[in-house]
C-alpha cells in the first residue's frame, strides 16, 4: 500500500490565517488562526486564584480572559507545590536556579483543592482547552513545552518514551540519547516523531525547549497576575511541527511574509537544507483555495447533510456535549447483493467519511453513530475494526466502542477547542432571503429604472449588465431589440453580457473599469425592513 501524500495549503487574510491539510488531494483538516486569538492551547499564564469551589473540587483562575479559567483538582500536577514555591522565589527576586528550591511533597491523586490552593494566590497555569461556547478556558498546573521530538516537563527527572514506538532496541537507544543530554530537574517525554532520528536532532530540540523555559522564567520575574508568560507556537508552526514528515509533498503559501516565516521555521529544526524547498510561494491570481479545490470541498463537506457516493449520505447533528450521525443508504441498492451485504458496504463507505468528518470539523466529546442495522456479528466486528483503522490517522485522543445491540457505535474524542463550523448556505441574490421576488412582468421596467438612475443621477459613462442567458436572449432578440431601443432612448450603447452563473431574475451592473455597481433596490430594502 503506497504512503499517503500530504499537502498544506495556507492562505493569509488581514484578520486570520486559514490552513487546509490535504491527504491525496482530499481535504481532511481545516484550521483557522485568528490574529486576535489569545487563549490558545499551550499558552502559559501567571494567574490568580479567584474562587475556590469545594463542591466541584475546583477553582476559578483569573488569566485575563472574559470568563475565568477552570482548574479541577485532577488537573493539578504532582509537582505543583514545588512549582508554586519556585514561582514565589523567582517573583521575590531571589535566585532563579531550579536546584535552589527544595522539592515539596507531591500532590496526591485524590484530595481536596482547598488544601492546595487559597483565594488570591498567584499560580502558574497552562491552557489545556480553549474557551468553548460560554465556558472559559480549562487549565492545568502541569506545565510542559512541546517540541518536534520531545516534550519538556519541569521538576520531573523521568524519561518517558511514546507507546507508539514499539521496537525495544529503538526505545533503549532513545532513552540513552535523552538521558545523556537531559538537564537536571527536567523530565522528558520522547515523541513518536523522534523514532530513528539522529542524536544531534533530538539534542537540539531539547536545547530549544530549555531556552523557552528560561525565557518564561525571565518574564515571570517581572510579571503580575494575570499575565501571559509563554506562548505556544502559532497554529501554522505547531501543525508543521506535529505533522511534517517524509510523506509531505508541498506546503503552499499565498503570502510572502508567511512564506518566509514557514521556510525559516523548517530550517530551524532541520539539518537538511533541502527540506525547506517543499515550501512554495503561490503567485497565481486565482485564490489559492480555489486552485487546489479546497473551497469546493469545504462547500461539499460542511452542513447538516453530507453526500458520499451512490446516494449514500450522512445527517450530522451537533449539540453542546454530543454529536449524532445518522447513516442513510439513500437509493443505493445492488440487486445482486443481499440486504446484509448492501448494509455492510454502505456502513464501510460511511465509516471512511465519518472518520474524515471528525477530523475536518474537529468534533469532540461523545459521538453516536447510527449505522444501518446488520444481523451478522462477523459484519459488525468487521465494521468496528475498519473504524479503528480509519481513526489511527486522527491525532486527537479517542476511544471507539463496539456496536451496541441497537446498531449504535460510540466514539469519545478529545475536545480542546471549538468545533469548526462553516456556513455553506448562501443568501438568495434574487429575494435576499425573504422568499418573495418581484413579478416577472416588471423585470424590464425595473431594469430600465436602474439604467435611468445610473445615467441621470450617478452619471455613469459606460454601463455593462450581466444577465441570465434567458434574460439576455429576451433583451437582444430581433432587429429592433430592447437593447437597440435603449440605445435610441439613452443615446449610448448599454452593453449586455450573458452570464450562466447568475440566477434567472438576477442582474449585475458594472462601470467602465469593470467594477460592480451596487444598487440598493426595493427588494433589498424589504429584506432590511424584515430584519429590523
N, C-alpha and C positions, 0 to 999 in steps of 0.2 A: 504494500500500500504506500503510495507516494506521500511525502510530507506536505502538509498544508502550507501554502504560501500566504504570507500576511503583508498587508499594506496599511499604513496610517495616512489618512487624508486630513490635513489640518487647515482650517480656514480662520482667518482673524477678522473680527469686527471691532468697531470702536468700544463696545461695552462687553464683549465676550469672545472667547476662543472656542470653536467647535472642533471636536476631534472624532473622526469616524475610523473604526477598526474593521478592515475587510479581510475575510478569510476566503481564499479562492474567489475573489471578486464579490463575495456576498457579505452584506453588512451584518455584523454580529454585535457591535457595541457602538454607542454614540455617547459622547461626553460633552458637557458644556461647562466651561470655566468662566464665570463672571468676574470682571475686573474688580468688582466691589465685594467679592466673597471674602469673608473674614474667618469664619469659624470652620475651617476645613479639618478633616480627619488628619491627625498627626501634629497639629499645632500645639505648642506648649505654652501655658499661661501661668502667671503668678496670680492666683485667685484669692478671694477672701470668703470664708465660710459665713453665709448669710443666716442660715437657719438649719437647726438640727431637727429631723423628723423621726423620733423614736419609733412611731407606729410603722413607718416604712423602712426603718433601719437604714436611713439615707440622709443626705444633707444637700442643701441647695448652695451652690458656689457662684459668687459673682465673678465673671470673667470679662465683663464688658458687653455681653450680648443683651438683646432686648429681654429675653427670658433667661433667668438664672440657669446655670448648668446643673445637671442632676448627677450626684455621686452616690452610688449604692455601696453598702458595706462590702459586697462581693467584688467590687471594682477597686478596692483598696489593696495595693500590692503588699507582699510580705515584708518588704524593706521600707515601707512608707515612713515609719518612725525615724529611721536613720536619715532618710532624705529630708524630712522636716527639720531635724537637728542641723543638717548641713546647710539648708536654706537660711536658717537663723544665723548660723556662723558667717555665711557669706554676706548677708544683708547688714550685719553688725560691723562689717569692715575688717573682720579678722582674716586669718589665713583661708585660702581657697583650696588648699590641698585636700584631697579626699582621704588621705591617710591620717589627717589631723583629727578626724572625727572618729569616735569610738562607735562600734556597731551597737545599735539598740536592739531590744528584743523583737523578734519577728511577730508580725500581726497574724493571729490565728485565723483559720478559715471560717470558724464560727465565733461570733461575738457581737457586741453592741457598738454601734458607730459613736455613741456618746462617750464611750471610753477612749476613743482615738482622737476625736476632733472636738473643738469648742467653738462657739459662735465668735466671730471676729478674727479668728486665726487666719494667718496668711499661709497658703498651701500651694504647692506646685502640682498642676494637673495637666493632662494631655487629652485632647478631644478624641473620643472613641467613636462617636456617632454625631453627624452633623444635625443641626436643627431640622426636625421633620414636622410638618403641619404646625400645630400650635405648641409643640413641645420645644424646649430649649435643647442645647447640645448635651450629650451624655459624655462624662469624663471619667478618667481613671487616674490613680496616683502612681501606677506602674509605668514609669517613663521609659521610652525606648526610642532609638533612632534607627530607621531602616535605610540600608544601603543597597547596592546592587547584589552583593554576595553575602552580606551579613547584617545582623541586627544587633545594635549595641544596647546593653541593659546595665545602667549604673548600679553600683553597690551589689553586685552579684558576680561571684567568681567562677561560676559554672560555664561549661561549654556544651551547647546542645546542637544536635545535627538534625536537619529536616527528615521527617519519617519517609518522605518520598525518595530519598537517596537510599537505595536498597543494598548496594554492594558493601560487604563487610570491609574489604580492603580499602575501598574509597572512603568510607566513613572514618576508618582509622587514620588514613592519610590526612583528611581534612582536620581532624581533631589535633593531630600533631602540628600541622601548619599554624592553626589558630592559637594553640597553647603556647607556641614559641613567640608569637607577636602580641598576644593579648596583654593590655596594660593591667596593672593591679587594680582591684576593686571594680572591675568591669566584667560583666558576663557577655558572652557572645552566642547568638543563635545563627548557625550556618544555614543559609537559604539553599533551596533546590538548585538555583542558578549557579551555585559555586561548584557543582559537580564537574570534575575533570578540568577545573580551571587551575592556572599556574599560581604558585605561592605568592609571586610578586603582585598579581592582580588582587588577590584576597587581602594581602597585607596593606596595599594602597587604599583599598576600600575601607578597612578598619581605621586607618590613619585619618581619613576624611571624616569619619563618624566621630572620632575622638575630638577632632578640631571643632565640629559642630557643637559638641557638648561644652567645650571650653568657651566658645563664643557665647553660648547661652548663659554660662556662669558669669561672664563679664557683664552681660545685660542685667542679670539678676542682682548684681551688686549695687546697681544704681536705679532700681525699679521700685515702684509701689503698686500694690494691687488695686484694681485689676490691670494687668499689662501682659501683652504677648511677648514672650522672651525667646521663642524659637518658632520658625515656620517650617512646615513640611514643604517639600518641593511642589511647584505648581503641578496641576494635573497632567499637563503635557509631558513634563520631565519624569513624573512618577510613573506614567504609563510606559514611557520608553524604558525606564529603569527596570520595571517589572516584566515587560513583555519582550523586549528586544532579544532576539536570538538569530541563529543562522537561517531560520525559515523566513525572516523578514526580507521582502523583495525591495521595498522602497518606502520612504517617508516623503510625502508630497506636501509642501507648504506654500501658501499663496502670498505670504507677507515676508519681505526681505529681512526685516529685523528679527522676526521669529525664526526664520530660516537659519540665520547666523547663530542664534541662541541654541537651537536644537543641535546644529552641527558642532558647536563648541562643547555642548554638554556631552555628546557622544565621545568626542576626543578626550574629555576629562577622565573617562574611566576605561578607554580602550587604547591599548598599545599599538594596535594595527591602524595606521593612518587611513587605510582604505575603507574601514568600517563607516566612516563619516560620509563616504561617497554615496551611500544609499539615500541620503537626504537630498532632495531635489527641489529647486525653486520653480514653482508653477507660474508661467507668464502669459498663458493664453487669455483671451478676452472672455471666453465662456466661463461662467462661475465654476470653481473647482469641483463643487459638489454635483453639479450637473454633468460635467465632463466625465467624472468617474462613476456616474449613475447612482450616486448616493442620495440625491434629492428624490429621485423616483422611488428608490427602495424605502426611504423614510415614509413617503406618502402611502405606500402599499403595506407597510409593516405596523403602523400605529393606527389606533382606532379600536372601537369595540369589536368589530368583526374583521378577522384576518383570513383571507382566502389562501389556501395552499395550492392544491392542484387537483385535477379530475373532479372538481366540485366539492372537495373536502374544505371545510372552513372551521375556524375556532371562534368562539364567543368569549371574550375576556372581560370579566367584571372585577374592578378593583375597589376595595373598601379600605378603611383606616388600618385594620390589622390583618386582613386576609385577601387573597386573590383567588377567584374561582374561574376555572377554564373549562368550557364545555366543548367537547369534540363532536362534530357533526359530519356525517358521511355525504350529505348533500345528495347528488344524483349519481354517485359513484357505485355502480353495481356491475360486477362481471358475472354474466350468466353461467360461465364455465366453472366458477368457484362456488363453494357452499357459503352460507351466511357466516359461518365461523371463520372461514378463510378471508372473506371480504372484511370482516370486523378486525381481524389481526392486521391486515395490510393497511387499513385506514388508521389504526392505532399506531402502527410503526411509523407511518409517514407523519402523523400528527406529533409524535414524540420528538422528532428532529426539530420541527418548527417550534414546539413548546420550549425546548432547551435553548433555542436561539432567542425566543421572545423574553425569557427570564433574564438573559444577559443584556439584551438590547434595551429593555425597559428598566433594568436594574431592580426587578421586583424582589422585595424581601418579605420576611415574616412567614406566614403559613400559606402555602399554595395547594389548593384542592383541585384535582383534575378528574373530570367525569368522562372516562373513556367509553367507547362502545362496548357493551356487555359481551363477554366471551365465557363460554361454558367450560372449556378445557383448561385445566390447571397448567398444562405444559405451555399453552399460549400465554397465559397470564404471567408465568415465570419468565418467558422469553421477552415479553414487553418490559418487565421490571429490569432485566439485565440490559436491555437496549437503552433504557432511560439512564441507568447508572453509567453506561459507556459514554453517552452523549454529554452527561454532566461533568465528566472528567475535565473538559476544557474550561469549565467555569471556575474562575479564581476565587469567588466568594465561597465561604464555608457553607456547606449544605448537607442535608440528610434526605435520602429518598427511601420511602417506606413501601412495602409490598402492597399490591392491590387488595382492597378490602372485599368482603363478600358482596358489597353493593357495586363493585367495579370502580371504586374511587381510589386514586393514588394521592398520597400526601407527601409534600416536599416542604422542608423548612430551609430557608435560605437567609444567610446573614444580610441584615439591612443596616447600612452605615450612612446612607444619605437618602434624600427624597427620591421617590420613583420618577423616572424620566417620562414625562408626558409631552406629546407633541400633537397639537390640534391639526388634524388633516382635513377638516371640513372648511370650505371657503364660503364666504357670503355671496349670494347670487348677485351678479353685477347688473341684472335687469330689474329685480324687485327690491334689492337691498335688504333682504331678509323679511320683508313684510308679507310675502306670499301673494302679492297683488301687482299686476302690471297694467300699464296704460292700454287702452283699447287699440288694437292693431290698425283700425281705420284712421287713427290720429298720428301714426308714426311719421307720415310725410309732413304733416303740419308742424309737429314738434321739431322735426329736423330743420325745417325752414326757419322756424323761430330762433333756433340756436345759431344758424348761419347768419341770420339777420343781426343777432346780438353781437356776434364776433366781428362782423364787418362794420356795423354802425357804431357800436359802443366801445368795443375793445380794439377797433381799428387794426385788425389782422390783415396783412398784405397778401398772405398765402394761406390757404386752408386745405388740409388733406383730411379725409374721413375714412376710417377703417370700418367696413361693413361686413355682415354675414353674406355669404355667396347668394342667398336668396334675395336679400335686400339690394345687393349690388346689381343683380340681374334686373330687378324691378326698376331701379333708377337709371339704368343705362340702356334699356331696350328701346328699339325703334330709332328712326332717323331723327325725329324731334323728341328726344328722350327728356326725362326730368332734369338730367344733368345739363342738357343743352338749354332748357328753359331757364335754369338758374343762371346760366351764362348771360342770357339776354336781360335777365332781371337785375343781376348784381354787377354786370359789366366786367366780370372776371371769371376765370375758369375755376370751378370747385373740383379739386382732384379727389377721385374716389379710388379706394383700394379694396380688393377682395381679400378678406382675412377669415379663413375657415375656423380659426380658434375663437372668434367672437361668438356670443350667443345670438339667437335669432333676432331679437329686438335690440341688441346692444350696438352702440356706435361710439367710436373714439375719435376725437379731434386732435390734429397736430398742426403746429405752426411751421413757419418757413425753415426753422432749424431742426425740424422733425422732433420737437419736444411736445409731449402730450399736454393738451389744454384741458384742465379740469373745470367742468361747468357744474355748478350747483343747481340741479334741476328740481322740479316739484316732487319727483319720486324720492330723491334723497332727503328733501325737506320733510316729506311724510314719514320716512324712516326715522329721522332725527326726532320728530314730534312724538312718535310711538315710544322711542327710548326714554324720552323725558316723562 
